[in-house]
Amino acid sequence: MFKTAALFAIATSLAFLILSPVPKPTYHSLFVSPSLSDNASISHHLRTLTRRPHIAGSAANAAAALHVLSAFTSSGVTSSRLVSFKTALSLPVSRTLTLTPSPSDPPIEFSLRQENHGENPYADEVAPTFHAYAKSGAAAGPVVYANYGRVEDFAALREIGVNVSGSVVLARYGEIFRGDIVRNAHAAGAVGVLVYTDKKDYGGERWFPAERWMPPSGVQVGSVYSGLGDPTTPGWPSTEGCERISEEEIEMGGEVPLIPSLPVSGADGEGILRSVGGHMARDDWQGNEGGLVYRVGPVSESCLTSSDAIKEAESEKFVERLGKLQKRGWKPRRTILLCNWDAEEYGLLGSTEWVEENRELLASRAVAYLNVDCAVSEPRFYASATPQLDELLIQATKQVKHPDNSSQTIYESWLGSTNPGKCVRSGEIRQQRSLTRSEVPCDWVMSGLIGRLGGGGSDFAAFVQHIGVPAAMMSFDNGYPVYHSMYDDFTWMEKFGDPMFQRHVAVASVWGLVALWLADAEVLPFNYLSYAEELLKYTNEVENEITGNEDISLSPLFKSIEELRKAATKINRQREIYGPSKYNDYGSKFFPGIDDAIEIAKKSNTEESWKLVQHEIWRVARAVKQASQVLNGVVT
């Protein structure tokens, strides 16, 4: 689905400081008013963009890009343009999968095809199921079932004496990034990996098009590359004639798997599991109650071959509303750039290459980045952000009605979903000097609901991790069964995701309102103190992790956080604080360097490994101290 879009504000020249005749808040209220909201246009754009499969680099994808360009231009954004990069894309040349249940049985060959359950005239244009940037080659070996393929899952197999070395691992989607499943399997000695969609997580008794669930033949495709951007141009833009590293150098970098892998359907995964014997898998590794009993193996012989060749609608709605505001006299104090990124599913290629090409300008002038990826799939609202944007997200949700219940705002529905007990409204807090243990500020509860953007998985990554730009992401989405399959289309959205497209309108309203506040405020409305509160909370958690190790001191970190709290500063080097874990690219880890060092030290328990933990603590403490110096405005 053409779904990734973004916008961000950039600090600009004094020409934008001339006040409009109409007060800015009037335009902000107008932006979220029913007169500017049109769910029909969202439906039209989404239907057009999803009419045909449009994998990156295809003619259909170019047509989708031209539609976005036309929509922007017709809404008054006359400076719209397409920016092209010459990137290395991974495409399937051939792939096969066979299973030999026993020496006396004939091999079973799987079709690796998704069935067309609807009336999709372009089903034949859907790309064959594959993992982008998977290792080309063949792998054969006994099958071992490894649950979700996490580090702890392979540790559990070792504990019961299951040798993964030389095997083909079968793991199910969920919990961690698919690329980390392959890397973890390789680290355990596997020669190949199959990743399937388990009915317990993605299926139901009935499925699409009758219900929202993934059909038995459905396959979740995606990338297994853990880096950002074009793997042949790490750190610089993929322009015509630029320097590129070789495939061997890419593999040496550790961001592409070194063994072949394939995604397979739930039906194929279950077919393989039926042939697996050995130890019975423990309860939390099993599928649906009353279904097939899962065993871990190793047994049976699986052979996979894979050969690869290196070769969203909310933004349109937001642009339409901005165009209407401009016609009524609105002008922003800061420039708003609206971007639709391409090749997101390959490894965030479009956004990363653009950030790499414009790194210096963005690092010095971009004030925030707002991301929308999978905008809608369910009724509940979700948001993630770097901490200084928490308050803006909360305030925006107070201004927008919930699309499924007009008697509530999104904020009220969101707060109610937490069941926090008694929370105290902001006005009440000002009237009392202290709170009891059972009474907490409502906005504190909301801040706890807002996730963090340290991991990968969407286009905020290059902005947060490479150039330290504050970012936020919002959606009515927390995953959906047909994700990344051929059934992830307009029909599914119209029937199950958002039948009236009012949730899309609501996401565009929150997204746009935050952007308008950032663009129009004389002083950027960031809540800097929330960073210090977050860091203190995470440091307390680190302290619990290293309890009993008297050689590790957290005092430099506590001291620097206290300095930061007093200074209430914006942390410009936030990428030192939030980042992906080495073992789960999707996960957002607090102090990722410290956390990974602790994990290594706990396993090896050597003096050198614990020295590395102390080094990471000092490193992060220096980053926090430098942040406090920025606010104080003093040069040492």
Sequence and secondary structure as in RCSB ss.txt:
>XXXX:A:sequence
MFKTAALFAIATSLAFLILSPVPKPTYHSLFVSPSLSDNASISHHLRTLTRRPHIAGSAANAAAALHVLSAFTSS
GVTSSRLVSFKTALSLPVSRTLTLTPSPSDPPIEFSLRQENHGENPYADEVAPTFHAYAKSGAAAGPVVYANYGR
VEDFAALREIGVNVSGSVVLARYGEIFRGDIVRNAHAAGAVGVLVYTDKKDYGGERWFPAERWMPPSGVQVGSVY
SGLGDPTTPGWPSTEGCERISEEEIEMGGEVPLIPSLPVSGADGEGILRSVGGHMARDDWQGNEGGLVYRVGPVS
ESCLTSSDAIKEAESEKFVERLGKLQKRGWKPRRTILLCNWDAEEYGLLGSTEWVEENRELLASRAVAYLNVDCA
VSEPRFYASATPQLDELLIQATKQVKHPDNSSQTIYESWLGSTNPGKCVRSGEIRQQRSLTRSEVPCDWVMSGLI
GRLGGGGSDFAAFVQHIGVPAAMMSFDNGYPVYHSMYDDFTWMEKFGDPMFQRHVAVASVWGLVALWLADAEVLP
FNYLSYAEELLKYTNEVENEITGNEDISLSPLFKSIEELRKAATKINRQREIYGPSKYNDYGSKFFPGIDDAIEI
AKKSNTEESWKLVQHEIWRVARAVKQASQVLNGVVT
>XXXX:A:secstr
    EEEEEE   GGGGS  SS HHHHHHHHTSGGG  HHHHHHHHHHHTSS   TTSHHHHHHHHHHHHHHHHT
T TT          EEEEEEEEEEESSTTS  EE        S  TTGGGS    EET   EEEEEEEEE TT  
HHHHHHHHHTT   TT EEEEESSSS HHHHHHHHHHTT SEEEEE  HHHH  SS TTTSSS  TT    EE  
 SSS TTSTTS   TT     HHHHHHTTSS SS EEEE HHHHHHHHHT  BSB  GGG  STTS   B B EE
EEEEEEEEEE  HHHHHHHHHHHHHHHTT   SSEEEEEE S HHHHSHHHHHHHHHTHHHHHHHEEEEEEESS 
BSSSS EEEE GGGHHHHHHHHHHSEETTEEEEEHHHHHHHTT  SEEE HHHHHT S   TTEEEHHHHHHHHS
B   S SSTHHIIIIIH   EEEEEB S  TTTTSTT SHHHIIIII TTSHHHHHHHHHHHHHHHHHHH SS  
  THHHHHHHHHHHHHHHHHTTT TT   HHHHHHHHHHHHHT   TTGGGTEEEETTEEEEEEESHHHHHHHHH
HHHH  HHHHHHHHHHHHHHHHHHHHHHHHHHT   
